[in-house]
């Protein structure tokens, strides 16, 4: 069986020498902000050589475009780089 890792988002990305570290974040179900929203919490870190990170980034950019083409993702504003999903799951559910 293969281990799977779920992440709600990417947190910080740092470069040290020839290594890129990408922090994966999940929503902490037991930690909420003042408005009752789940807070992001560090889950795990991906560590790439720079060339591997560049290849992974290119693959993600290509998949992002496919999601736009299929209508799964839509831009929230023509001048914004932010995106939103057109389909969402139940509020507060990490997966």
C-alpha positions in Angstrom: 0.0 0.0 0.0 1.2 3.5 -0.8 1.1 6.3 1.8 -0.9 9.3 0.8 -0.5 12.8 2.2 -3.4 15.3 2.1 -2.8 19.0 2.2 -5.2 21.9 2.0 -2.6 24.4 0.9 1.1 25.2 0.5 2.5 27.3 3.3 6.0 28.7 3.1 8.5 27.9 0.3 12.2 28.4 1.1 15.3 28.0 -0.9 18.6 27.1 0.7 21.5 26.6 -1.6 20.3 24.0 -4.2 17.4 22.7 -2.1 13.8 23.9 -2.1 11.6 23.2 0.9 7.8 23.4 0.5 5.6 23.3 3.7 2.3 21.6 3.3 -0.6 22.8 5.4 -3.9 21.3 6.6 -6.8 22.9 8.5 -6.5 22.2 12.2 -9.9 20.8 13.2 -9.2 21.5 16.9 -7.9 25.1 16.4 -10.2 27.9 15.3 -9.8 31.6 15.0 -12.0 34.3 16.7 -14.6 33.9 14.0 -14.8 30.1 14.3 -12.8 29.3 11.1 -10.3 26.5 11.1 -6.7 27.6 11.3 -4.0 26.2 8.9 -1.4 24.1 10.6 2.0 22.7 9.3 1.5 19.1 8.2 4.6 17.9 6.3 7.5 19.3 4.2 8.5 18.4 0.7 12.2 18.8 -0.1 13.3 19.0 -3.7 16.6 19.7 -5.6 16.0 22.9 -7.6 15.7 21.1 -10.9 13.1 18.7 -9.4 11.1 21.6 -8.0 11.2 23.3 -11.4 9.8 20.1 -13.1 7.1 19.7 -10.4 6.1 23.3 -10.8 5.8 23.0 -14.6 3.6 19.9 -14.1 1.4 21.8 -11.7 1.1 24.8 -14.1 0.0 22.4 -16.8 -2.6 20.8 -14.6 -3.8 24.2 -13.4 -4.5 25.2 -17.1 -6.4 22.0 -17.6 -8.6 22.8 -14.6 -9.3 26.2 -16.0 -10.1 24.7 -19.4 -12.5 22.2 -17.8 -14.2 25.0 -15.7 -13.2 23.4 -12.4 -11.2 26.6 -11.5 -12.3 30.1 -12.3 -10.5 33.4 -11.6 -12.3 35.5 -9.1 -11.3 38.8 -10.9 -9.7 39.4 -14.3 -6.9 41.4 -12.7 -6.3 38.9 -9.8 -4.2 35.8 -9.8 -6.3 34.3 -7.0 -8.5 31.3 -7.9 -11.5 29.6 -6.5 -13.0 26.2 -6.9 -16.4 26.0 -8.6 -17.2 22.9 -6.5 -16.7 22.8 -2.7 -17.1 20.1 -0.1 -18.8 20.5 3.3 -17.5 23.5 5.3 -14.6 22.6 7.6 -14.0 19.1 6.1 -10.3 18.6 5.2 -11.0 15.8 2.7 
